[in-house]
Amino acid sequence: MAIYFGNGRPWGAVAQHEFRRMARDARNINHYRVQYAAIGWADRDGHASFQAGELAAILADKHGKPLSKQSTTGAVSRAKALDLVSPQSSAACLVLPRHLFQKEKGAPVLCRVHKDRQ
């Protein structure tokens, strides 16, 4: 699958490991950290799946305390409202739309949340 964002639309690459680091950095605002986590853990189809409580742990506060379920859900909701992640996103699976993220390599992995994939 070739990466294609449209004719005349510039694009660049990102270091996913850096987005994972930024997602864990409590100095950043939580809804942006949600987007960073989506980018950092996204598979070839733009899905970033997490086990129960895993995203909350990634978004831990500066003392290492995971976010509450309510705060995690709120951060994901705010990220969706700002179009930082797809409306399909949840704490279990953050989804990036194809106009924002594409990845050429990597095996497709079945998403336990989004069976149909977008």
DSSP file (Angstrom, degrees, kcal/mol; ACC not computed):
  #  RESIDUE AA STRUCTURE BP1 BP2  ACC     N-H-->O    O-->H-N    N-H-->O    O-->H-N    TCO  KAPPA ALPHA  PHI   PSI    X-CA   Y-CA   Z-CA
    1    1 A M              0   0    0      0, 0.0     2,-0.2     0, 0.0     0, 0.0   0.000 360.0 360.0 360.0 121.1    0.0    0.0    0.0
    2    2 A A        -     0   0    0      1,-0.1     2,-0.4     2,-0.0   101,-0.1  -0.590 360.0-111.2 -84.3 147.8    1.5    3.3   -1.1
    3    3 A I        +     0   0    0     -2,-0.2     2,-0.3    99,-0.1    -1,-0.1  -0.669  44.4 169.9 -79.6 128.1    1.1    6.4    1.1
    4    4 A Y        +     0   0    0     -2,-0.4     3,-0.1     1,-0.1    -2,-0.0  -0.936  23.2 168.1-146.4 118.3   -1.1    8.9   -0.6
    5    5 A F        -     0   0    0     -2,-0.3     2,-0.1     1,-0.3    -1,-0.1   0.366  66.6 -79.3-106.3   0.7   -2.6   12.1    0.8
    6    6 A G    >   -     0   0    0      3,-0.1     3,-1.8     2,-0.0    -1,-0.3  -0.213  62.5 -51.6 115.1 153.7   -3.8   13.6   -2.5
    7    7 A N  T 3  S+     0   0    0      1,-0.3    -3,-0.0    -2,-0.1     0, 0.0  -0.340 123.2   5.0 -60.2 132.7   -2.2   15.4   -5.4
    8    8 A G  T 3  S+     0   0    0      1,-0.2    -1,-0.3    -2,-0.1    -2,-0.0   0.556  94.4 128.0  72.1   8.0   -0.2   18.5   -4.3
    9    9 A R    <   -     0   0    0     -3,-1.8    -4,-0.3     2,-0.0    -1,-0.2  -0.857  53.3-140.5 -99.3 111.2   -0.6   17.7   -0.6
   10   10 A P        +     0   0    0      0, 0.0     2,-0.3     0, 0.0    -3,-0.0  -0.319  25.4 176.2 -68.8 152.4    2.7   17.7    1.2
   11   11 A W        -     0   0    0     -2,-0.0     2,-0.3     2,-0.0    -6,-0.0  -0.971  11.2-167.8-149.7 162.7    3.4   15.1    3.9
   12   12 A G        -     0   0    0     -2,-0.3     2,-0.2     0, 0.0     0, 0.0  -0.865  24.7-103.6-142.9 175.8    6.3   14.0    6.1
   13   13 A A        -     0   0    0     -2,-0.3     2,-0.3     2,-0.0    -2,-0.0  -0.664  25.5-151.0-104.0 159.8    7.1   11.1    8.4
   14   14 A V        -     0   0    0     -2,-0.2     2,-0.9    25,-0.1     3,-0.1  -0.906  21.3-118.6-126.5 157.7    7.1   11.0   12.2
   15   15 A A    >>  -     0   0    0     -2,-0.3     4,-1.5     1,-0.2     3,-1.1  -0.857  22.6-160.2 -93.6 105.9    9.1    9.0   14.7
   16   16 A Q  H 3> S+     0   0    0     -2,-0.9     4,-2.0     1,-0.3     5,-0.2   0.844  88.5  61.0 -59.2 -33.8    6.5    7.0   16.5
   17   17 A H  H 3> S+     0   0    0      1,-0.2     4,-1.7     2,-0.2    -1,-0.3   0.847 103.1  51.8 -63.4 -30.9    8.7    6.3   19.5
   18   18 A E  H <> S+     0   0    0     -3,-1.1     4,-2.6     2,-0.2    -1,-0.2   0.874 107.5  51.4 -71.6 -36.8    8.9   10.1   20.0
   19   19 A F  H  X S+     0   0    0     -4,-1.5     4,-2.1     2,-0.2    21,-0.2   0.850 107.7  53.4 -68.6 -32.1    5.1   10.4   20.0
   20   20 A R  H  X S+     0   0    0     -4,-2.0     4,-1.3     2,-0.2    -2,-0.2   0.910 109.9  48.1 -64.3 -41.4    5.0    7.6   22.6
   21   21 A R  H  X S+     0   0    0     -4,-1.7     4,-0.6     1,-0.2     3,-0.4   0.934 112.1  48.3 -63.6 -46.0    7.4    9.6   24.8
   22   22 A M  H >< S+     0   0    0     -4,-2.6     3,-0.8     1,-0.2     6,-0.2   0.852 106.4  57.8 -65.2 -34.0    5.3   12.8   24.3
   23   23 A A  H 3< S+     0   0    0     -4,-2.1    -1,-0.2     1,-0.2    -2,-0.2   0.852 108.3  47.1 -62.9 -33.7    2.1   10.9   25.2
   24   24 A R  H 3< S+     0   0    0     -4,-1.3     2,-0.9    -3,-0.4    -1,-0.2   0.555  87.1 104.1 -84.1  -8.4    3.7    9.9   28.5
   25   25 A D    X<  -     0   0    0     -3,-0.8     3,-2.0    -4,-0.6    37,-0.1  -0.657  57.4-160.5 -83.0 107.1    4.9   13.5   29.3
   26   26 A A  T 3  S+     0   0    0     -2,-0.9    36,-0.2     1,-0.3    -1,-0.2   0.565  83.4  75.3 -65.7  -9.3    2.5   14.9   31.9
   27   27 A R  T 3  S+     0   0    0     34,-0.1    -1,-0.3     2,-0.1     2,-0.2   0.729  84.5  81.6 -73.5 -20.0    3.6   18.5   31.0
   28   28 A N  S <  S-     0   0    0     -3,-2.0     2,-0.2    -6,-0.2     5,-0.0  -0.503  96.3 -96.7 -84.6 155.6    1.4   18.2   27.9
   29   29 A I    >>  -     0   0    0     -2,-0.2     4,-2.1     1,-0.1     3,-0.8  -0.494  34.5-122.4 -72.0 137.8   -2.3   18.7   27.8
   30   30 A N  H 3> S+     0   0    0      1,-0.3     4,-2.0     2,-0.2     5,-0.1   0.833 107.4  53.6 -56.9 -40.7   -4.2   15.4   28.1
   31   31 A H  H 3> S+     0   0    0      1,-0.2     4,-1.4     2,-0.2    -1,-0.3   0.853 112.1  46.5 -68.3 -29.3   -6.3   15.7   24.9
   32   32 A Y  H <> S+     0   0    0     -3,-0.8     4,-2.7     2,-0.2    -1,-0.2   0.852 108.1  56.4 -74.3 -33.6   -3.1   16.3   22.9
   33   33 A R  H  X S+     0   0    0     -4,-2.1     4,-2.5     2,-0.2    -2,-0.2   0.848 102.9  56.0 -63.5 -33.0   -1.5   13.4   24.7
   34   34 A V  H  X S+     0   0    0     -4,-2.0     4,-2.4     2,-0.2    -1,-0.2   0.937 109.1  45.6 -62.6 -46.4   -4.4   11.3   23.5
   35   35 A Q  H  X S+     0   0    0     -4,-1.4     4,-2.6     2,-0.2     5,-0.2   0.917 111.4  52.4 -62.7 -42.2   -3.5   12.3   19.9
   36   36 A Y  H  X S+     0   0    0     -4,-2.7     4,-3.1     1,-0.2    -1,-0.2   0.906 110.2  48.7 -59.8 -40.9    0.2   11.6   20.6
   37   37 A A  H  X S+     0   0    0     -4,-2.5     4,-2.3     2,-0.2    -1,-0.2   0.906 109.4  52.7 -65.5 -40.6   -0.7    8.1   21.9
   38   38 A A  H  X S+     0   0    0     -4,-2.4     4,-0.7     1,-0.2    -2,-0.2   0.935 115.5  40.1 -60.0 -45.7   -2.8    7.5   18.8
   39   39 A I  H  < S+     0   0    0     -4,-2.6     3,-0.5     1,-0.2    -2,-0.2   0.912 115.2  52.2 -68.9 -43.0    0.1    8.4   16.5
   40   40 A G  H  < S+     0   0    0     -4,-3.1   -20,-0.2    -5,-0.2    -2,-0.2   0.832 121.6  29.1 -65.0 -34.6    2.7    6.6   18.7
   41   41 A W  H  < S+     0   0    0     -4,-2.3     8,-0.3    -5,-0.2    -1,-0.2   0.352  88.1 132.0-109.2   5.2    0.9    3.3   18.8
   42   42 A A     <  -     0   0    0     -4,-0.7     6,-0.2    -3,-0.5     2,-0.1  -0.285  43.3-148.1 -62.5 138.6   -1.0    3.4   15.5
   43   43 A D    >   -     0   0    0      4,-2.1     3,-2.1    66,-0.1    63,-0.1  -0.226  44.3 -74.1 -90.4-170.7   -0.8    0.3   13.3
   44   44 A R  T 3  S+     0   0    0     63,-0.4    59,-0.8     1,-0.3    -2,-0.1   0.787 134.3  49.2 -58.8 -29.1   -0.9    0.3    9.5
   45   45 A D  T 3  S-     0   0    0      2,-0.2    -1,-0.3    57,-0.1    73,-0.2   0.319 120.7-104.2 -94.6   7.3   -4.6    1.0    9.6
   46   46 A G  S <  S+     0   0    0     -3,-2.1    50,-2.6     1,-0.3     2,-0.4   0.659  78.2 132.3  81.0  15.9   -4.4    3.9   12.0
   47   47 A H  E     -A   95   0A   0     48,-0.2    -4,-2.1    -6,-0.1     2,-0.5  -0.863  37.3-168.8-103.1 134.8   -5.7    2.0   15.0
   48   48 A A  E     -A   94   0A   0     46,-2.7    46,-2.4    -2,-0.4     2,-0.3  -0.901  14.8-164.2-121.3  99.8   -3.9    2.1   18.4
   49   49 A S  E     -A   93   0A   0     -2,-0.5     2,-0.4    -8,-0.3    44,-0.3  -0.619   5.5-170.7 -89.8 143.1   -5.4   -0.6   20.6
   50   50 A F        -     0   0    0     42,-3.0     3,-0.1    -2,-0.3     2,-0.1  -0.972  21.8-120.4-132.8 145.5   -4.9   -0.6   24.4
   51   51 A Q    >>  -     0   0    0     -2,-0.4     3,-2.2     1,-0.2     4,-0.6  -0.328  60.0 -65.1 -72.7 165.5   -5.7   -3.1   27.1
   52   52 A A  T 34 S+     0   0    0      1,-0.3    -1,-0.2     2,-0.1    40,-0.0  -0.317 124.7   4.2 -55.5 126.9   -8.0   -2.0   29.9
   53   53 A G  T 3> S+     0   0    0     -3,-0.1     4,-1.8     1,-0.1    -1,-0.3   0.306  99.4 110.5  81.6  -9.1   -6.3    0.8   31.9
   54   54 A E  H <> S+     0   0    0     -3,-2.2     4,-2.1     2,-0.2     5,-0.2   0.924  78.1  46.1 -67.4 -44.9   -3.3    1.0   29.6
   55   55 A L  H  X S+     0   0    0     -4,-0.6     4,-2.3    36,-0.3    -1,-0.2   0.906 110.9  54.3 -64.2 -39.6   -4.2    4.4   28.1
   56   56 A A  H  4 S+     0   0    0      1,-0.2    11,-1.9     2,-0.2    -1,-0.2   0.878 109.1  48.7 -59.4 -38.4   -4.9    5.7   31.6
   57   57 A A  H >< S+     0   0    0     -4,-1.8     3,-1.3     9,-0.2    -1,-0.2   0.880 109.4  51.6 -69.7 -38.5   -1.4    4.6   32.6
   58   58 A I  H 3< S+     0   0    0     -4,-2.1    -2,-0.2     1,-0.3    -1,-0.2   0.892 111.3  48.6 -62.7 -39.1    0.2    6.2   29.6
   59   59 A L  T 3< S+     0   0    0     -4,-2.3    -1,-0.3    -5,-0.2    -2,-0.2   0.120  86.0 149.9 -88.1  21.1   -1.6    9.4   30.5
   60   60 A A    <   -     0   0    0     -3,-1.3    -3,-0.1     4,-0.1     5,-0.0  -0.074  49.0-106.6 -54.5 153.6   -0.5    9.2   34.1
   61   61 A D    >   -     0   0    0      4,-2.7     3,-2.4     1,-0.1   -35,-0.1  -0.093  44.8 -83.1 -74.1-178.9    0.0   12.4   36.1
   62   62 A K  T 3  S+     0   0    0      1,-0.3    -1,-0.1   -36,-0.2    -2,-0.1   0.656 131.3  54.5 -64.9 -13.8    3.5   13.8   37.0
   63   63 A H  T 3  S-     0   0    0      2,-0.1    -1,-0.3   -37,-0.0    -3,-0.0   0.388 121.4-105.7 -97.4   2.3    3.6   11.5   40.0
   64   64 A G  S <  S+     0   0    0     -3,-2.4    -2,-0.1     1,-0.3    -4,-0.1   0.535  72.2 143.7  87.9   6.9    2.9    8.4   37.9
   65   65 A K        -     0   0    0     -6,-0.1    -4,-2.7     1,-0.1    -1,-0.3  -0.703  52.1-121.0 -82.5 123.0   -0.7    8.0   39.0
   66   66 A P        -     0   0    0      0, 0.0    -9,-0.2     0, 0.0   -10,-0.1  -0.223  32.1-100.3 -59.0 150.3   -2.8    6.7   36.1
   67   67 A L        -     0   0    0    -11,-1.9    -7,-0.1   -12,-0.1    -8,-0.1  -0.341  41.6-103.8 -65.1 153.1   -5.8    8.9   35.1
   68   68 A S     >  -     0   0    0      1,-0.1     4,-2.6    -3,-0.1     5,-0.2  -0.316  31.7-107.5 -69.3 163.4   -9.2    7.9   36.4
   69   69 A K  H  > S+     0   0    0      1,-0.2     4,-2.5     2,-0.2     5,-0.2   0.903 122.2  51.1 -59.1 -40.9  -11.5    6.2   34.0
   70   70 A Q  H  > S+     0   0    0      2,-0.2     4,-2.3     1,-0.2    -1,-0.2   0.912 111.2  46.2 -64.4 -43.8  -13.6    9.4   33.9
   71   71 A S  H  > S+     0   0    0      2,-0.2     4,-2.3     1,-0.2    -2,-0.2   0.873 112.6  50.6 -67.8 -37.1  -10.6   11.6   33.2
   72   72 A T  H  X S+     0   0    0     -4,-2.6     4,-2.2     2,-0.2    -2,-0.2   0.939 111.6  47.3 -65.0 -46.5   -9.3    9.2   30.5
   73   73 A T  H  X S+     0   0    0     -4,-2.5     4,-2.5     1,-0.2    -2,-0.2   0.895 111.9  51.7 -61.0 -40.2  -12.8    9.2   28.8
   74   74 A G  H  X S+     0   0    0     -4,-2.3     4,-2.4     2,-0.2    -1,-0.2   0.894 108.6  50.0 -63.7 -41.1  -12.9   13.0   29.1
   75   75 A A  H  X S+     0   0    0     -4,-2.3     4,-2.1     2,-0.2    -1,-0.2   0.897 112.6  47.1 -64.9 -40.3   -9.5   13.4   27.5
   76   76 A V  H  X S+     0   0    0     -4,-2.2     4,-2.3     2,-0.2    -2,-0.2   0.910 111.8  51.2 -67.2 -41.7  -10.5   11.1   24.6
   77   77 A S  H  X S+     0   0    0     -4,-2.5     4,-2.4     1,-0.2    -2,-0.2   0.904 110.8  47.8 -61.9 -42.0  -13.8   13.0   24.2
   78   78 A R  H  X S+     0   0    0     -4,-2.4     4,-1.7     2,-0.2    -1,-0.2   0.898 110.2  52.2 -66.8 -40.0  -12.0   16.3   24.0
   79   79 A A  H  <>S+     0   0    0     -4,-2.1     5,-2.9     1,-0.2     6,-0.9   0.891 111.3  47.8 -61.9 -39.3   -9.6   14.9   21.5
   80   80 A K  H ><5S+     0   0    0     -4,-2.3     3,-1.6     3,-0.2    -2,-0.2   0.913 108.8  53.5 -66.9 -42.1  -12.5   13.8   19.4
   81   81 A A  H 3<5S+     0   0    0     -4,-2.4    -1,-0.2     1,-0.3    -2,-0.2   0.819 110.9  47.1 -62.2 -30.9  -14.2   17.2   19.7
   82   82 A L  T 3<5S-     0   0    0     -4,-1.7    -1,-0.3    -5,-0.1    -2,-0.2   0.331 114.6-118.1 -91.3   6.5  -11.1   18.8   18.4
   83   83 A D  T < 5S+     0   0    0     -3,-1.6    -3,-0.2     2,-0.2    -2,-0.1   0.793  76.8 130.1  59.5  30.8  -10.8   16.3   15.5
   84   84 A L  S   <S+     0   0    0     -5,-2.9     2,-0.3    -6,-0.2    -4,-0.2   0.762  79.1  14.8 -80.7 -27.5   -7.4   15.1   16.9
   85   85 A V  S    S-     0   0    0     -6,-0.9    11,-0.2    -9,-0.1    -2,-0.2  -0.910  99.8 -82.2-137.8 165.4   -8.7   11.5   16.6
   86   86 A S    >   -     0   0    0      9,-3.3     3,-2.1    -2,-0.3     9,-0.3  -0.294  35.7-116.2 -67.8 151.0  -11.6    9.9   14.8
   87   87 A P  T 3  S+     0   0    0      0, 0.0    -1,-0.1     0, 0.0    -7,-0.1   0.707 114.2  68.6 -58.7 -19.1  -15.1    9.9   16.4
   88   88 A Q  T 3  S+     0   0    0      7,-0.1     5,-0.1    -8,-0.0    -2,-0.0   0.578  80.0 115.0 -73.4  -9.6  -14.8    6.1   16.5
   89   89 A S    <   +     0   0    0     -3,-2.1     2,-0.3     6,-0.2     5,-0.2  -0.219  34.5 161.8 -69.7 150.9  -12.1    6.4   19.1
   90   90 A S        -     0   0    0      3,-1.9     3,-0.4   -13,-0.0    -2,-0.0  -0.902  57.4 -89.9-150.0 175.9  -12.3    5.2   22.7
   91   91 A A  S    S+     0   0    0     -2,-0.3   -36,-0.3     1,-0.2     3,-0.2   0.753 127.3  54.9 -64.3 -21.8   -9.9    4.5   25.5
   92   92 A A  S    S+     0   0    0      1,-0.3   -42,-3.0   -43,-0.1     2,-0.3   0.797 125.7   9.9 -80.9 -30.0   -9.7    0.9   24.1
   93   93 A C  E     -A   49   0A   0     -3,-0.4    -3,-1.9   -44,-0.3     2,-0.4  -0.856  64.1-156.7-155.8 115.0   -8.8    1.9   20.6
   94   94 A L  E     -A   48   0A   0    -46,-2.4   -46,-2.7    -2,-0.3     2,-0.4  -0.774  18.7-156.7 -89.5 134.9   -7.7    5.4   19.3
   95   95 A V  E     -A   47   0A   0     -2,-0.4    -9,-3.3    -9,-0.3   -48,-0.2  -0.947   7.6-157.7-120.5 132.0   -8.4    5.8   15.6
   96   96 A L        -     0   0    0    -50,-2.6   -11,-0.1    -2,-0.4   -12,-0.0  -0.911  25.0-121.4-104.4 131.5   -6.6    8.2   13.2
   97   97 A P    >>  -     0   0    0      0, 0.0     4,-2.1     0, 0.0     3,-1.9  -0.369  23.2-115.4 -69.6 153.6   -8.4    9.1   10.0
   98   98 A R  T 34 S+     0   0    0      1,-0.3   -52,-0.0     2,-0.2    -2,-0.0   0.756 114.0  62.6 -63.0 -26.0   -6.6    8.4    6.7
   99   99 A H  T 34 S+     0   0    0      1,-0.2    -1,-0.3     3,-0.0     3,-0.1   0.670 114.4  35.3 -73.2 -12.6   -6.3   12.1    5.9
  100  100 A L  T <4 S+     0   0    0     -3,-1.9     2,-0.4     1,-0.3    -2,-0.2   0.743 125.7  22.1-106.5 -33.9   -4.2   12.5    9.0
  101  101 A F     <  +     0   0    0     -4,-2.1     2,-0.3   -56,-0.1    -1,-0.3  -0.996  53.3 164.1-145.2 133.8   -2.2    9.2    9.3
  102  102 A Q        -     0   0    0     -2,-0.4     2,-0.4    -3,-0.1   -57,-0.1  -0.987  12.2-166.5-142.5 148.7   -1.0    6.5    6.9
  103  103 A K        -     0   0    0    -59,-0.8    -2,-0.0    -2,-0.3   -57,-0.0  -0.989   8.5-162.2-139.8 126.6    1.6    3.8    7.4
  104  104 A E  S    S+     0   0    0     -2,-0.4     2,-0.2  -101,-0.0    -1,-0.1   0.869  70.6  51.1 -78.6 -37.0    3.0    1.7    4.6
  105  105 A K  S    S+     0   0    0      2,-0.0     2,-0.1   -62,-0.0     0, 0.0  -0.603  70.1  73.4-107.3 162.2    4.6   -1.1    6.6
  106  106 A G  S    S-     0   0    0     -2,-0.2    -3,-0.1   -63,-0.1     3,-0.0   0.025  75.9 -84.5 113.5 141.7    3.4   -3.4    9.3
  107  107 A A        -     0   0    0      1,-0.1   -63,-0.4    -2,-0.1     2,-0.2  -0.500  48.5-106.5 -73.5 141.2    1.1   -6.4    9.4
  108  108 A P        -     0   0    0      0, 0.0     2,-0.4     0, 0.0    -1,-0.1  -0.493  36.6-156.1 -66.0 136.7   -2.6   -5.7    9.8
  109  109 A V        -     0   0    0     -2,-0.2     2,-0.2   -62,-0.1   -64,-0.1  -0.957  20.8-111.8-118.0 132.4   -3.7   -6.5   13.2
  110  110 A L        -     0   0    0     -2,-0.4     2,-0.6     1,-0.1     5,-0.1  -0.426  29.2-136.5 -63.7 131.5   -7.3   -7.4   14.1
  111  111 A C        -     0   0    0      3,-0.4     6,-0.1    -2,-0.2    -1,-0.1  -0.801   5.3-154.3 -90.8 123.8   -8.8   -4.7   16.2
  112  112 A R  S    S+     0   0    0     -2,-0.6     3,-0.2     1,-0.2    -1,-0.1   0.702  95.3  41.4 -71.2 -17.5  -10.9   -6.1   19.0
  113  113 A V  S    S+     0   0    0      1,-0.2     2,-0.9   -21,-0.1    -1,-0.2   0.872 118.6  39.9 -94.0 -47.2  -13.0   -2.9   19.2
  114  114 A H    >   +     0   0    0      1,-0.2     3,-0.7     2,-0.1    -3,-0.4  -0.773  63.7 174.8-108.7  86.6  -13.5   -2.1   15.5
  115  115 A K  T 3  S+     0   0    0     -2,-0.9    -1,-0.2     1,-0.2    -4,-0.1   0.822  79.4  47.7 -62.5 -32.9  -14.1   -5.5   13.8
  116  116 A D  T 3  S-     0   0    0      2,-0.0    -1,-0.2     0, 0.0    -2,-0.1   0.678  95.2-148.1 -84.9 -17.4  -14.8   -3.9   10.4
  117  117 A R    <         0   0    0     -3,-0.7    -2,-0.1     1,-0.2    -7,-0.0   0.454 360.0 360.0  54.8 148.0  -11.8   -1.5   10.3
  118  118 A Q              0   0    0    -73,-0.2    -1,-0.2    -4,-0.1    -2,-0.0   0.498 360.0 360.0 -85.9 360.0  -12.4    1.8    8.5
